[in-house]
């Protein structure tokens, strides 16, 4: 398995990462980690690898764009001295272009998005064991839908940045593309963005598929 004893993983992102976690940084007991994919990832790590002490930290903040995350990145990610960093940002960068079209200043266009994410990568690249780039997504199977088409541009930016900097790319858009061939998005997210526990479990499974997670591993 990719993670080792006493590793710390910091998950940075927006509401999809946050999911009612403690602010500005959530970890430890109760619901401090929130109720999304970060919580499920820790559940699975502890359940399958109880012999490993892996510190999971949620640095997601609801409503954040990449611009917002970059502004607090030193405080909520770099200063925590993580061994691994996961970046999942971009949904609001795109969403604001469609739900707030009269406020273009709150949206983050592709060029700025690329610059912001790359700055986040470079800020920790030489200090951590590895970086995960988790793609933004929109649970819409019609690729010609205007918001889905726009989101695909941001997904491609993530893929290219991960390739350029040797990061681990987790394609959540592709995950939901596959899932929507079987089930409708309404069973996991009414707004096609914020997943329920089923969606969170899908995302956790996709993340751990990139970590050499062994479902046959039990130490007890």
Phi, psi and omega per residue, in radians:
X1 nan 2.551 -3.025
X2 -1.106 -0.718 -3.065
X3 -1.486 2.522 -3.118
X4 -2.021 2.941 -3.110
X5 -0.977 2.336 3.116
X6 1.259 0.207 3.003
X7 -1.198 2.615 3.043
X8 -2.085 2.228 3.107
X9 -1.945 2.156 3.090
X10 -1.873 2.131 3.132
X11 -1.751 1.984 3.134
X12 -1.851 2.472 3.132
X13 3.021 -2.722 -3.096
X14 -1.908 -2.592 -3.062
X15 -1.118 -0.532 -3.140
X16 -1.114 -0.585 3.055
X17 -1.450 -0.776 -3.093
X18 -0.986 -1.158 -3.141
X19 0.791 0.942 3.076
X20 1.163 0.544 3.051
X21 -1.327 2.922 3.063
X22 -1.166 2.586 -3.075
X23 -2.014 2.557 -0.036
X24 -1.426 -0.217 -3.116
X25 -2.284 2.247 -3.115
X26 -2.060 2.384 3.062
X27 -2.940 2.944 3.068
X28 1.595 -2.530 -2.971
X29 -1.351 2.971 3.036
X30 1.060 -2.364 -3.104
X31 -1.790 0.405 -3.106
X32 -1.045 -0.482 3.133
X33 -1.478 -0.032 -3.078
X34 1.451 -2.942 -3.057
X35 -2.224 0.456 -3.109
X36 -1.888 -2.664 -3.048
X37 -1.130 -0.495 3.120
X38 -1.125 -0.760 3.093
X39 -1.055 -0.765 -3.110
X40 -1.171 -0.653 3.102
X41 -1.056 -0.811 3.115
X42 -1.119 -0.713 3.093
X43 -0.938 -0.795 -3.071
X44 -1.263 -0.672 3.107
X45 -1.088 -0.769 -3.141
X46 -1.215 -0.664 -3.092
X47 -1.218 -0.691 -3.100
X48 -1.646 -0.447 -3.107
X49 -2.275 1.063 -3.080
X50 -1.135 -0.326 3.139
X51 -1.328 -0.191 -3.127
X52 -1.788 2.275 2.997
X53 -1.615 1.780 -3.135
X54 -2.006 2.101 -3.091
X55 -1.532 2.058 -3.117
X56 -1.877 2.203 -3.074
X57 -2.181 2.308 3.140
X58 -1.814 1.953 3.095
X59 -1.953 0.579 3.068
X60 -1.494 2.506 3.077
X61 -2.315 2.147 -3.104
X62 -0.989 2.391 3.097
X63 1.523 -0.131 -3.086
X64 -1.159 2.429 2.857
X65 -1.706 3.084 3.077
X66 -1.092 -0.535 3.095
X67 -1.119 -0.778 3.121
X68 -1.137 -0.782 -3.130
X69 -1.096 -0.727 3.137
X70 -1.063 -0.652 -3.123
X71 -1.113 -0.531 -3.110
X72 -1.903 0.146 -2.996
X73 -1.087 -0.734 3.131
X74 -1.077 -0.768 -3.104
X75 -1.223 -0.784 -2.940
X76 -1.717 -0.100 3.126
X77 -2.290 -1.140 -3.020
X78 -1.037 -0.796 -3.064
X79 -1.186 -0.242 -3.138
X80 -1.451 -0.075 3.115
X81 0.917 0.969 -3.119
X82 -1.273 2.762 2.971
X83 -1.559 -0.528 3.139
X84 -2.370 2.463 3.092
X85 -2.160 2.329 3.059
X86 -2.036 2.241 -3.120
X87 -2.053 2.069 3.108
X88 -2.277 1.676 -3.031
X89 -2.581 2.655 3.073
X90 2.367 -0.370 -3.110
X91 -1.064 -0.818 -3.137
X92 -1.251 -0.485 3.056
X93 -0.990 -0.708 3.129
X94 -1.456 -0.803 -3.035
X95 -0.995 -0.729 -3.126
X96 -1.083 -0.406 3.092
X97 -1.197 -0.378 -3.055
X98 -1.928 -0.623 -3.119
X99 -1.617 -0.203 3.111
X100 -2.379 0.984 -3.029
X101 -1.128 -0.388 3.127
X102 -1.432 -0.027 -3.135
X103 -2.162 1.175 -3.058
X104 -1.073 -0.376 -3.115
X105 -1.231 -0.318 -3.124
X106 -1.556 -0.258 3.095
X107 -1.481 2.758 3.097
X108 -2.104 2.007 -3.071
X109 -1.382 2.891 -2.999
X110 -0.934 -0.772 -3.098
X111 -1.090 -0.765 3.125
X112 -1.201 -0.676 3.110
X113 -1.008 -0.854 3.116
X114 -1.007 -0.789 -3.140
X115 -1.099 -0.739 -3.119
X116 -1.123 -0.829 -3.116
X117 -1.146 -0.683 3.129
X118 -1.133 -0.647 3.075
X119 -1.092 -0.668 3.104
X120 -1.127 -0.748 3.116
X121 -1.069 -0.859 -3.065
X122 -1.159 -0.489 -3.121
X123 -1.158 -0.413 -3.098
X124 -2.178 -0.099 -2.988
X125 -0.917 -0.734 -3.084
X126 -1.616 0.138 -3.069
X127 -2.051 -0.169 -3.034
X128 -2.172 2.893 3.091
X129 -1.283 -0.504 -3.128
X130 -3.080 2.821 -3.117
X131 -2.227 2.325 3.033
X132 -1.790 2.284 2.999
X133 -1.903 1.934 -3.123
X134 -1.737 2.151 -3.021
X135 -1.218 2.579 2.903
X136 -1.201 2.996 -3.084
X137 -2.809 2.876 2.986
X138 -2.491 2.141 -3.040
X139 -1.347 1.214 3.137
X140 -2.348 2.080 -3.081
X141 -1.362 -0.361 3.118
X142 -1.376 1.847 -3.077
X143 -1.205 -0.230 3.107
X144 -1.580 -0.133 2.993
X145 -0.989 2.346 -2.966
X146 -1.087 -0.668 3.136
X147 -1.281 -0.693 3.085
X148 -1.091 -0.738 -3.127
X149 -1.100 -0.705 3.109
X150 -1.166 -0.744 -3.141
X151 -1.056 -0.638 3.133
X152 -1.050 -0.545 3.076
X153 -1.101 -0.705 -3.114
X154 -1.284 -0.601 3.048
X155 -1.074 -0.752 3.140
X156 -1.145 -0.642 3.060
X157 -1.039 -0.775 3.118
X158 -1.077 -0.782 -3.126
X159 -1.061 -0.778 -3.120
X160 -1.193 -0.668 3.100
X161 -1.167 -0.698 3.109
X162 -1.092 -0.741 3.117
X163 -1.127 -0.756 -3.116
X164 -1.097 -0.688 -3.016
X165 -1.866 0.167 3.091
X166 1.188 0.578 3.108
X167 -1.560 2.864 3.072
X168 -1.567 2.094 -3.075
X169 -1.700 2.211 3.079
X170 -2.035 1.986 -3.005
X171 -1.655 1.554 3.122
X172 -1.170 -0.529 3.114
X173 -1.116 -0.741 3.095
X174 -1.146 -0.657 3.077
X175 -0.983 -0.878 -3.111
X176 -1.258 -0.506 3.037
X177 -1.017 -0.781 3.133
X178 -1.180 -0.758 -3.101
X179 -1.118 -0.681 -3.075
X180 -1.245 -0.152 3.017
X181 -1.325 -0.258 -3.104
X182 -1.970 -0.756 -3.089
X183 -2.202 2.721 3.060
X184 -1.408 2.619 -3.091
X185 -1.091 -0.416 -3.093
X186 -1.100 -0.355 -3.138
X187 -1.379 -0.226 3.133
X188 -2.189 -0.311 3.135
X189 -2.837 1.903 -3.107
X190 -1.091 -0.573 -3.121
X191 -1.700 0.130 3.123
X192 1.151 0.298 3.116
X193 -2.332 -0.923 -3.018
X194 -1.581 1.901 -3.031
X195 -1.342 2.573 2.951
X196 -1.412 -2.916 -3.087
X197 -1.118 -0.539 3.081
X198 -1.154 -0.781 3.104
X199 -1.125 -0.704 3.118
X200 -1.073 -0.656 3.126
X201 -1.193 -0.697 3.067
X202 -1.031 -0.770 -3.118
X203 -1.175 -0.707 3.105
X204 -1.104 -0.744 3.121
X205 -1.097 -0.715 3.131
X206 -1.144 -0.729 3.099
X207 -1.061 -0.868 -3.075
X208 -1.205 -0.348 3.074
X209 -1.140 -0.324 3.112
X210 -1.649 0.064 -3.009
X211 -2.039 0.283 -3.078
X212 0.957 0.639 3.119
X213 -1.225 2.242 -3.047
X214 -1.897 1.897 -3.112
X215 -1.243 -0.217 3.102
X216 -1.598 -0.029 -3.088
X217 -1.446 2.064 2.996
X218 -2.395 2.308 -3.110
X219 -1.797 0.187 -3.140
X220 -2.548 nan nan
